[in-house]
């Protein structure tokens, strides 16, 4: 009987192959006390280890070929930046001086402090960035003991039908991986937003993460089935299961080929209604995929990546260059740049109060920008300058009501005046939109829509704020219900108000990319979906099978439902799905 290893599906698909179990990339951390006359030499030893780690990673970066996924390159660049960060360079040195301890132990203390800060974060994406810290720390620790970082594969090593089982996978270990027949990953740590998950998705390799004890349960060479759709792996499956999964694998590959044919087609319902599909983007690499899959533009470009892993916020010129690059890469397609959406849980060097007990309800989104207007105007100036290179709109996150929107627009006008006064070229009258993710903003929608040029509904936060449910808390996960009548009424009312006032309205939360909700959103009047570019082709196919006009007639019945089961039943009766 096959043994089942449960985790979380991080990259969809079925992988079948023989296990390659990797040793941990970690190093045992000793602890000992130094004599006063040893402190200087220990600091020098630590600095040398950082330099060695940096040199090693630079060599890896220089050897990356053009076939390597852009995500791999970008993660390596992030790690190189972290090797310049005081949190990992200077903090351990302070520990060495203050506690007379060895460098390895000082590095561990600095790491633990950073981990504690990350664990307080409410945003899953930022919480997952601790993985990057861990990878960099392991690299420095290996250098301290004169051990090279784990090298997974020699150049000629083939990976046909291989399933990698590891504690984690470092970006630098993935050079050329996609071209060598890798079947799947099984990773002991992380979650769907960890860097291993992101890389697996970018490579199109099935992956299950958070599989505790996998390296103890799986032996080298054992046959594994990795189900990235359902989030588990099967060890030594029987013939019947193997046949069944090979059939599923074949069907998924056939379907993927079919979906690619939709890349150049317009998104339409079966009865001919045009639907606008936008892409969400977190980094520049997402833009190329958006174009390949036929997005009409970028509905949400997250700018937070420029602010991470650094001791100072990015200067205007750096932001301008990055935003301009994004606009140029979209080749005339519109780009919506969302202003900074980092909360008090991510401590930028701005003089904020210490981390809040409940940062999700604290100083985050537009509140942070309004509290630090210089920071906000710097970003706005960069956006306005980048808009000279193509169509750009800007999006304000976490608006609480009309006053937030008005204050933000006033600061935008100040940024425009500053550019005029300095003689710097910029785009006049860049449209300004707002995210509706706070119930108060949804309730105040008539005035919000009046003030703003367009609206984007962020369902991830709107759901958790409306229902008082932390979406990352497994203890209350069953109460997180996108089909709750209160949530649907808020979404519906915002769409209705925007349409009535002639303002564009889109939905950019996870619901937009989940085809289980497509018919529902059409019924509520939504015509603009913004989602991860990898989901665009599947959404196009789903839309092509749905009749829009009959669905619109179900809106009243849907809003009268008492819960998700009733909503699902109404839609199933109408669509047969």
Buried (B, 14 or more C-beta within 10 A) or exposed (E): EBEEBEBBBBBBBBBBBBBBBBEEBBBEBEEEEBEEEBBEEBBEBBBEBBEBBBEBBEEBBEEBEEEBBBBBBBBBEBBBBBBEBEBBBEBBBBBBBEEBBBBBBBBBBBBEEBEEBBEBBBBBBBBBBBBBBBBBBBBBBBBBEEEEBBEBBEEEEEBEBBBBBBBBBBBBBBBBBBEBEBBBBBBBBBBBBBBBBBBBBBBEBBBBBBBEEBBEBBEEEBBBBBBBBEBBBBBBBEEEBBEEBEEBBEEBEEEEEEBEEBBEEEBBBEEEBEBBBBBBBBBBBBBBBBBBBBBBBBBBBBBBBBBBBBEEBBEBEEBBBBBBBBBBBBEEBBBBBBBBBBBBBBBBEEEBEEBBEEBBEBBBBBBBBBBBBEBBBBBBBBBBBBBBBBBBBBBBBBBBBBEBBEBBBEBBEBBBEBBEEEEBEBBEEBBBBBBBBBBBBBBBBBBBBEBBBBBBBBBBBBBBBBBEBBBBEEEBEEEBBBBBBEBBBBBBBBBBBBBEEEBBBBBBBBBBBBBEBBBBBBBBBBBBBBBBBBBBBBBBBBBBBBBBEBBEEBBEBBBEBEEBEBBBEBBEEBBEE
